[in-house]
Amino acid sequence: MFTWSAQVNGIRVLVALLIHAVLFCFVIFRIYENFTCLYLNTKNQVIHRQTIFIGSLNTSIVHPREVFKEAFRRAAASIICLHNHPSGDPTPSREDIAVTKRLVECGQIIGIEVLDHIIIGDHKFVSLKEKGHI
């Protein structure tokens, strides 16, 4: 079980590395974008993983209502979003950043914090939290 901590950057990176390692086989060999969420309880322990959308070769359409519907179902206190880039380059697109900001705004309104959005590429990943987009 993963535990998220926002206290120390090194811990945050460690958790992102653990998430990357666990989900590496899940998304890295897929030819379509897969948008997945990890749902956490009030102790920041992962209680559920759900693939929300499967997109095309280079896009996935993410609707906050689907992301947060599952959060309500699971009584999640917070979420971590992850998706892959089939191109192998985890650099966030403008759309990735816009979707992240929209999810964060929706989460603030309903009281479910978006802790991070991690983009997975070939043997590397980008944390939008670490990049300052959250």
Secondary structure, DSSP 4 states (H G I P E B T S, - for coil): --B---S-HHHHHHHHHHHHHHHHHHHTT-SS-EEEEEEE-TTSBEEEEEEEEE--SS-----HHHHHHHHHHTT-SEEEEEEE-TTS--PPPHHHHHHHHHHHHHHHHHT-EEEEEEEE-SS-EEETTTTT--
